[in-house]
Amino acid sequence: MISYKKSLSILNKNKIKISNESVISENSLNRVSAENVYSKYNYPSGNNSAFDGYAIKSSETNKASKNKKIKFKILRTIAAGQNPNTKNEKFSCVEIMTGAILPKQFNTIIPIESSKFVNLNNKKYLLIEKKIKKNEHVRFLGSDYKKNQLIISKGELINSSHILAFKTLGLKKVLVKRKPNILFYSTGNELSNNVNIKNWMVRNSNNFYLKSLSNNFLFNYFYGGILRDNNEKKLFNSIKKNFHSKFDIIVTSGAVSAGKFDFVPNVVKKFKPNAIFKGVKIRPGKPILFCNYKNKNKSFFGLPGNPISSAACFRFFVFPYLQKILDLKLEKPFFATLKNNFEKKKNFTRFVKAKLILNKNSKLTVEILKGQESFRIKSFVDGNVWAVLKDGKSSYKKGDQIECYYSTFLNKF
């Protein structure tokens, strides 16, 4: 068996190539940007009003005072979306609504609640009795985004905030990484898709867990069904067929260890992968299998069958691999203070089910939960993070700083 660090190194050196594609910007949620994206326009597109009020030329108020009030003729009302062009008259103003473009001759706004008026000859005038500073309550052209300013960098995950920016700034399409296609097989005679089962059977849950991860995130998921024990021929034919298909990665769950019915390793070796590892010094999930077929631009992952082992291996092997092949900026762990003692084998990396807590002092603490066995799912439901305890250390004490990752990827992004 190799170390977890070594296995990640092998994954990094054996990336498959994923092409780019152009998508409509509003459909780009949770896609990886394949290039730096820049604004095509200034935003705001012109100087505009931050308040409902009156736009004037500040220099015309220089001599205004309580004793020398100046009247400004109200030329028109400008609403947001209206052409701002207005005739230029001395000591004039316009009523202006929030978001409306400021006519060129005016440079400051008096909010409506601060405005005073006088009526002369049945006409309403704005009355100014003090000097008004230039650029009051004005939103300036390009003050939010300037033309050619960066919106999102290559390798970033597009979220809803980016889509708001894309649509505001007039981006119709964006270039993203194509979603990899993952074909998944369950294995084992014990598996059943039925709700009511005999006590020697097991409900087929790994398929649905992995499928749920694909919803709105990173990859397209396809289910190939259940491969029964000793069904080497079906897996062999599937791999052979899919070397010429749309699938980029084949994933199986179960039949990867060293038991009588663990047929997966024998099958994948027949296709002569250029890179392979089987067995990593981790818990749960040490029978993890990886193969890369460079000349076919395909990869294969064999996950263990136990639900938590399968979930852990997808989280810490398949997901980092997806990050790499999509050129996604790599996820970084965060650290929390350990709440309870824990012991593990020194030479193994442990992925432990844990609960992240914000204590009364606003500090992050992490509790390693009871029930760490790979068949136990309650602790997985009760937890919200994986605590990663690296090899080289066996005893972890209360107060230690522990490396943590969110249980699911969308929590992070």
Secondary structure, 3 states (H helix, E strand, C coil): CECHHHHHHHHHHCCCCCCEEEEEHHHCCCCEECCCEECCCCECCCCEECCCEEEECHHHHCCCCCCCCEEEEEEEEECCCCCCCCCCCCCEEEEECCCCECCCCCCEEEEHHHCEEEEECCEEEEEECCCCCCCCCEECCCCCECCCCEEECCCCECCHHHHHHHHHCCCCEEEEECCCEEEEEEECCCEECCCCCCCCCEECCHHHHHHHHHCCCCCEEEEEEEECCCCHHHHHHHHHHHCCCCCCEEEEECCCCCCCCCCHHHHHHCCCCCEEEECECEECCCCCEEEEEHHHCEEEEEECCCHHHHHHHHHHHHHHHHHHHCCCCCCCCEEEEECCCEECCCCCEEEEEEEEEECCCCCEEEEECCCCCCCCCHHHHHCCEEEEECCCCCEECCCCEEEEEECCHHHHC
